[in-house]
């Protein structure tokens, strides 16, 4: 299912909508950024804020330690005028944080309790059924879109029915 949606509309309810029939079997949503001016990291912050406002625990999978630091800094500033409680998994206070930032290797040990996983990595989440929601943000860059196509196929092979949403 594809829907054309503005970024503000996507962040006003669609991304972290209430529990669906597929929630317990690993609902996967792909958010396709329609142009190069849109930021995957900014959208990850917005989606995290929405999930947190719904009392959901979030785990964001970053691509590297440097990416973790960038996301950590961004979450102190964005969305403007708001505070999103978060911590990197290597921070001793992360157990209490509703939004955790980590790497794919941290998923098994540090994502316990997370219902929403926002994946910013080129690889699919290997056990999506462990989480209620997997949110995949697809950047505009061709190489990253190609990696997302592979992830989409991986989820299909696992019996999931990913949904796509265009963000413009």
C-alpha positions in Angstrom: 0.0 0.0 0.0 1.5 3.4 -1.0 0.3 6.8 0.2 1.7 10.2 -0.7 2.1 12.1 2.5 3.9 15.3 3.6 6.4 15.0 6.3 4.2 16.9 8.8 1.3 14.7 8.0 3.4 11.6 8.6 4.5 12.9 11.9 1.0 13.8 13.0 -0.2 10.3 13.5 0.5 7.9 10.6 3.9 6.7 11.7 3.1 5.6 15.2 -0.5 4.8 14.8 -2.4 2.7 17.3 -1.8 -1.0 17.6 -2.9 -2.8 14.4 -3.8 -6.4 13.8 -0.2 -7.0 12.7 1.4 -5.3 15.7 2.2 -8.5 17.4 3.7 -10.0 14.2 6.1 -7.2 13.5 4.5 -4.5 11.4 7.0 -2.9 9.0 6.7 0.6 7.5 9.0 2.1 4.9 9.1 5.9 4.8 10.4 7.0 1.4 12.0 10.4 1.4 10.9 12.1 -1.8 13.9 14.4 -2.3 17.4 15.0 -1.2 16.5 18.0 1.1 14.7 15.7 3.6 16.7 14.2 6.4 16.4 10.6 7.6 17.8 11.6 11.0 15.2 14.5 11.4 12.4 12.1 10.5 13.7 9.5 13.0 13.6 12.2 15.7 10.0 13.1 14.8 8.9 9.4 14.7 10.6 8.9 18.1 8.8 11.9 19.5 5.4 10.5 18.3 6.1 7.1 19.7 7.3 8.5 23.1 4.1 10.6 23.3 2.2 7.4 23.0 4.2 5.8 25.9 6.1 3.5 23.5 9.7 2.5 24.0 11.9 3.3 21.0 15.2 1.9 19.8 17.0 3.7 17.0 19.6 1.7 15.1 22.4 3.9 13.9 25.0 3.1 11.3 28.1 3.8 13.4 29.4 5.3 16.6 29.8 8.7 14.9 26.2 8.4 13.7 25.1 7.7 17.3 26.8 10.9 18.4 25.2 12.9 15.6 21.7 11.5 16.5 22.3 12.2 20.2 23.2 15.8 19.5 20.3 16.2 17.1 17.8 14.9 19.7 18.7 17.7 22.0 17.7 20.2 19.3 15.0 18.7 17.3 12.1 19.0 17.2 12.6 22.7 18.1 11.2 23.7 21.5 10.7 20.1 22.5 12.7 17.7 24.7 12.9 14.0 23.7 14.3 11.9 26.6 16.9 9.7 25.1 20.3 8.0 25.8 22.9 6.0 24.0 22.9 2.4 25.1 26.5 2.7 26.4 25.3 5.4 28.9 24.5 4.1 32.4 21.2 6.0 32.4 19.9 4.3 29.2 17.8 1.8 31.1 15.5 4.6 32.1 15.4 6.3 28.7 12.3 5.8 26.6 14.3 6.4 23.4 17.6 4.5 23.1 20.3 4.9 20.5 22.4 2.0 19.5 24.0 -0.1 16.8 22.5 -3.2 15.2 24.8 -5.3 17.4 23.0 -3.8 20.5 19.5 -5.0 19.5 19.6 -8.3 21.3 20.9 -7.0 24.6 19.8 -3.4 24.8 16.5 -3.2 22.9 14.5 -5.2 25.4 11.3 -3.5 26.1 11.3 -1.5 22.9 8.1 -1.8 20.9 9.3 0.5 18.1 12.6 0.1 16.2 13.7 2.8 13.8 16.3 1.4 11.5 18.7 3.8 9.8 21.1 1.0 8.7 21.3 -0.6 5.3 20.6 -4.1 6.7 17.1 -5.3 7.7 16.3 -6.1 11.3 16.9 -9.8 11.6 14.1 -10.7 14.0 11.4 -8.1 13.4 8.7 -10.2 15.2 10.4 -9.3 18.5 9.1 -5.8 18.1 5.6 -4.3 17.4 6.8 -1.9 14.8 9.8 -1.6 12.5 10.2 1.8 10.9 12.6 1.9 7.9 13.5 5.4 6.6 14.5 5.3 2.9 16.8 8.2 2.0 16.7 9.8 -1.5 20.2 8.6 -2.4 20.0 5.8 -5.0 22.5 3.5 -3.3 20.6 3.7 0.0 17.3 3.2 -1.9 18.7 0.0 -3.4 19.7 -1.3 0.1 16.1 -0.6 1.2 14.7 -2.6 -1.7 16.7 -5.5 -0.4 15.4 -5.0 3.1 11.8 -4.9 1.8 12.4 -8.2 0.0 13.9 -9.7 3.2 10.8 -8.7 5.2 8.5 -10.2 2.5 10.5 -13.5 2.8 9.8 -13.5 6.5 6.0 -13.4 5.7 5.6 -9.7 6.6 3.7 -7.2 4.6 5.6 -4.0 4.6 3.7 -0.8 3.9 5.2 2.2 2.2 4.6 5.9 2.8 6.1 8.7 0.6 7.3 11.7 2.6 7.5 14.9 0.6 
